[in-house]
Amino acid sequence: MARLLSRLGRFIARHRWATVFSWILVLIALAIVALSGMKFGDGTFDVPGTPSSEAMSALEDEFPSDDDAAKSLQLVVSTEDHADVTAPEIAADIAAARGDLAAIDGVLTVSDPLDPARPYISQDLSTAVVSLEVDPDADGERVAEEVADIAAALRGDSLIAEVGGSLESGVPEIMGPSEIVGAVLAFIVLLITYGSLVAAGANMLGALVGVGVGILGVLGVSAITPIGSLTPILAVMLGLAVGIDYCLFILARFRSELREGVSAEDAIARAVGTAGSSVVFAGATVIIALAGLSVVGITFLGEMGLAAAFAVAVAVLMALTLLPAMLSFMGRRALSRKDRAARSTCRNDGGPFMTGWSRVVTRHRVVSLLGGALLLGTLALPLATMQTTLSVPGGEDPESSQRAAYDLISDAFGEGAQDPLVVLVRHDDVEEVLPDVQEHLAALDNVDMVVPAGVNDRGDVAMLTVMSEHGPLDDETKDLVRDLRAEDRRVDGAELLVTGGTAMGLDSDEQLQSALTTYIALIVGLSLLLMIVLFRSILVPLIATAGFLLSLGAGLGATVAVFQWGWLDALITSPQGNPLLSLLPIVVTGILFGLAMDYQVFLVSRMHEAHTHGMTPLEAIRTGFRRSAIVVVAAAAIMAAVFGGFAMSPSSLVGSIALALTVGVVADAFVVRMVLVPAALALLGKSAWWMPRWLDRIVPSIDVEGAALDTQPGAAHTEAIPAPGPAGVR
């Protein structure tokens, strides 16, 4: 592989203009396709194959609704002192507000909560709810603002007015201010790392072009089939982060080759052949982890995973083609002025700090292992209290008017009034058995009331609305879902199908937990095979996987503390204090596993390179660490800056995923790869590189360290490897 990629790098260097123009043409073509026809779904999460999902499909078949049905809002009016909302003065205020609501452009209908025929007032007459139907083609943001203004005008000394529901657009904000700040911080890290504005600029430009092509490709697909509003955000987040890192790894090796005194073209060929090989393997690991989301059987997760995998694949392609073309233009300007002025060969072994760090960690290997594991274990402690849900009733912001309206209705009409369970009753003569079924279900624990909601035209399916005495996220309501399902065919043989928000959330949690187990087994298995081939070792891949689990625990634990417990409220802009969304653990697992294996590949491949050149295990660890650690640290800092920007997103889902990745990346790079891995390898000694002979014979040999480049005729140079340590050094 190294020789093939080296030839590719040399070819690109000699055809740099054609390469650059090709990328520009692809970018323009995809922009035209994407911007002229991109479409987004409604943003709802569905987990197919669950009992609630099948019940919902049956509900839509038996009681179809208009696909272009109007959106809805609610104006909730309540009195602070529990006064009668039907009193003339308050009734007049509500009537005036209804008139103002009806005058808003885009509002189709406005209900009258005081209409005797169809009242919507609480039993104690303290709360009234005005329902609005809004044209789906209307400007939702404008309509919501005007309704909010009317609610604000209605508020007085004794009246409370809040707006329930949401008209949010499905079009996502892909690059907001916080994300741009993260990108700027990443550029600053590049500038500090390189000491060259030209090198930092090329690195960032390549990553931006790569993420541009990747996201425009994803949006172009949406012109054919609509995608979820969060799908492109994940693709941008990962595409930008790995794009910067992959450019960094190749550019760092290119600069190292220039310091050795070779020509720019030879340096490009060798950098693409060596670091490029590691980029291919690291990218393949990330792509496997992301594409694996599509095999767990959850549609929206598969969509997000494939989109992000495509963005990563484009980043790899960019690093192997566009970046070498830019390196050809830069030449020795990729070096800092100091390095260019030196005009002498010099090695870049990470400086005295990295040298000293590697010696301390490998000398005090047991203490390093125990200390690092204890630190990450402590960060993971909040994980024991993690709660998940498919959606947050009343909206994700506890301080919003939407949540206040939800709470007002819950207090006045009952906790289960806004999220009732729906039970479909199937029977050949459903109208005959329906009263018995209704009476039987009403007698169950935690049931507030059971209300008939209709019978289909054939007379064999009826719909019942079951209201719980408790909220949709309470354990009692989840128990009620199980109790309702247990009554299937117990009353006159009637079949019962249960759906609704709580039922779907319960089923989704169970499905996602099951999928997470399958998913981890899949990606860990495939990635272990890749690393066995790469490092020709059994224990090195196992150490990498164990370290990943510690990083994952730290990332998820920190996310629970911040988003569920409410820590760092002053820094986080998205809503806090809610259960985490159900899909977060599996998404974070996939992404973080891929990134953790990135750092493992780039760090340990240099150690393996030194070991294969005859160094003792301990000296190979220290030498490989000195040469790669500074680049891994810079890469992790860049990744943390990009993810940290997304952690400030107003969306709690995006913010929580980004925070988990930020903490996970920092934990993995600075604790696992900088401390635990070298300490564990030093403790294992020669056995770290052991592999059974029978396995060694059948595993293909893939050159990612550039050994073939050292021996092929006409090689630019042979990189010197320091001599092994003195006898007795393990």
Secondary structure, 3 states (H helix, E strand, C coil): CHHHHHHHHHHHHHCHHHHHHHHHHHHHHHHHHHHHHCCECCCCCCCCCCHHHHHHHHHHHHCCCCCCCCEEEEEEEEECCCCCCCCHHHHHHHHHHHHHHHCCCCEEEECCCCCCCCCCECCCCCEEEEEEEECCCCCHHHHHHHHHHHHHHHCCCCEEEEEECCCCCCCCCCCCHHHHHHHHHHHHHHHHHHCCHHHHHHHHHHHHHHHHHHHHHHHHHHCCCCECCCHHHHHHHHHHHHHHHHHHHHHHHHHHHHHCCCCHHHHHHHHHHHHHHHHHHHHHHHHHHHHHHHHCCCHHHHHHHHHHHHHHHHHHHHHHCHHHHHHHHHHHHHCCHHHHHHCCCCCCCCHHHHHHHHHHHHHCHHHHHHHHHHHHHHHCHHHHHCCEECCCCCCCCCCCHHHHHHHHHHHHHCCCCCCCEEEEEECCCHHHHHHHHHHHHHCCCCEEEEEEEEECCCCCEEEEEEEECCCCCCHHHHHHHHHHHHCCCCCCCCEEEEECHHHHHHHHHHHHHHHHHHHHHHHHHHHHHHHHHHHCCCHHHHHHHHHHHHHHHHHHHHHHHHHHCCCCCCCCCCCCCCCEECCHHHHHHHHHHHHHHHHHHHHHHHHHHHHHCCCCHHHHHHHHHHHHHHHHHHHHHHHHHHHHHHHCCCCHHHHHHHHHHHHHHHHHHHHHHHHHHHHHHHHHHHHHHCCCHHHHHHCCCCCCCCHHHHHCCCCCCCCCCCCCCCCCCC
